[in-house]
Every structure is written in C-alpha cells, then in structure tokens.
Amino acid sequence: MFWNRKAKSPITEEDEDWIISSYHWFEQAFGKKLTETEIFLPTAQFFDFEFKGTEEDGLNAIGLVAEKMGIDASTIEVYFFEEFQPLDFTDEGVYANYEEGTELVNGEYSKVVDGLYQIGLEKSLLKNPVKLTATVAHELAHIKLLGRRKAGAKR
C-alpha cells in the first residue's frame, strides 16, 4: 500500500553534501553554529514599528536586519531607486518576472565609499515587508561576505 512506502528525500546526495559543507563553511567563517542561531522572520514581532511602506520604514528595516546580522547600521548609506522588477516568492524559491536579457534589480550593494557601505533598494519593495526584508538581508550579506574582508574589518 502506498502509505507504507518510505518517503524519498527531494534532496539529492550531491545537494545534501553541498548543504552540509556550506553549514561547516558558515560556522568557520562566522564562528556561529547555525543550529544555535536564532531565525528572524519579517513578522509584526520583528518589526517593532508600524510598517507603512515609506522610505523611513525601509531605513528602519535596514537598521533591524543590520542589528540582527551584527552590522553597524551607521556604516551604511542607503539610497532608493525606481526600477520595478516583480518577484514571486514560492516554496521553491524566489523568481524574478522580467524579460530575458534585461538587467533589473531589487537591491544593489556598492563597495566602501568614504568609509560607508552603499546599499540601494528598489522603491517597490517598500510595499511588501517580506520582500523588503529578504532583499535587505541579501544586500547586507554582501557586507558580511565581501565588504568587511576588503575593508580589513573583523567579521
């Protein structure tokens, strides 16, 4: 009977090996165990302010995510731009809905300029705190993975 069959994992053995090695790399790079790291979700409990979709809310979101990631928000210069790129967030991943060959972005990370990291956010993200938080975390990850190493700062 079908319900007695052992379920097969959707993750290949090769993918499982990659995931495990990525966990080990993260622990070595940041000195933290992923199993002991708190997961933050873009919920009302995370946003300790009323989210109205303003640029000020975007700056507040950057401050919150930066704090959770151990990044000093005062070292980040933020700018907003308009280049709409609709995203679909599904269980399988994040998909950009744009014509092939176009180079639209939702966030931008620039190298250190005058001692500040520059992060750009597409204004349409301000309509959705989940998309905004995901993009902010992605852009701030550049600071953790690239910027600090180049600037010679500690992780």
N, C-alpha and C positions, 0 to 999 in steps of 0.2 A: 504494500500500500504506500502511496506516495508520501504520506506524512511520517513514515518511519525512515525515509531516506535521510542520510546525513547531508546537511546543507553544505554546499561548496562555497568557499570564500570567493567573492568577486575580485579579490586582490591576487595577482599572480605572485609566484615565488620570487621572481625578479623584483617586482614592485615592493614586496614585503622587505626584501633585503635592502632596497634603497631607502625605505622609510626608517628602518632600524638604524642604518648608517647615518641618516640625517638627524635622528634623535641624538646619537652619540656626538656628531659634529656640533649640534646646538649646545649640548651640555659642556663640551670642551671650550667652545667659543665664548659662551656667556657665563660659565660657572654656575649654571642652574639646571636642576633636573626638571624636565617637562612634567613629570608626574607630580611634582610638588609646586608647580606654577599655577597660580590662580587664572582661570579663564574669565575674561570680561566680555559681556555681551552688550550690544547697544540697546539697552532697555531703559525704562524710566528710572530704575535703580542706579544705573550707570550715569545717566545724565542728571546731575543734581541741579538742573535749571530747566525752566520751561522752554522747550525747543520750538522756535517759531520759524525757523528756516532763514534767518538773517545771517549776514557775514559775521556779525558778532557771535552768533551761535557756532559758526564754523571755527572761529578762533577759540571759543570755549571748548569745543570738541577736540581741537588740536592740543590744548592745554591738558585736558583729561587724559587723552591717549598718550601724550608725551610723558606725563607723570607715571602712568602705569608701565610704560616702557623704559623708565629710568632715564629720560632725556630732559634736559633743562629747557623748558619752553622759551626762555628768554634768549636762547641761542638760535631761534628760528624766526625767519622773516617770512610772512605769509602774504601771498597775493592771490587774487581771484581773477579768472578769465572766463570767457564765453566761447565754448567750442563743444556744443552738445553732442554727446555720444551715449545713446541709450544702452543700458546694461540689463541683462536678465540674470537674476540670481536664482539658481536652481539647486537641487540636491547634488547634481553632477558637477557644478562649478559656476563660474562667472563668465558670461558670454557677452561680447560687445556686438551690438547690432549696427553695423555700418557697412558701406560698400567696400568690397575688396580693393585694396590699393590706396585707400585713404589712411591718413595718419592722425586720427582724432585721439585725444587723450582725456582722461578724467582727472589726472593728477600729474604733477611734474616735480622732480627733485633736481636742484642745481647744486653744484659744488659750493664750497665755502667761499663767500664773498665778504670781505671786510669782517671776518670772524663770525659771520652768520650763515646758517644753512638756509637755503631758499626753497620753499615749498609752494607750489601753485595748485589751486583747486578750481575745477570747473564749477561755475555757479549753479548749474542744475543739480549738483549733489546736495545743495542746501535744502532741497525739497524732501530729502529722504535720509533720516539719521543713520539708517543701516548702511546704505551705500556710502554716505559720507564717512562713517567710522571705518569701513573697510578700506576706503581709499586713503584716508589719513594714516591708518596703521601701515599700509603698504609704503607710502611715501616716507614715513618716519623710520621704517625698517631700513631704508637706504642710508639713513644717518648711522644706524647701529652697524650695518654691514659694510658700508663704503666710506662714508664721510668721516667718521671718527678715526678710522685707520689712516686715512690720508692726512687728517689734521694732526695726527700724533697723540690724540687724547685717549684716555682709558675707556674701555667699554662700559 
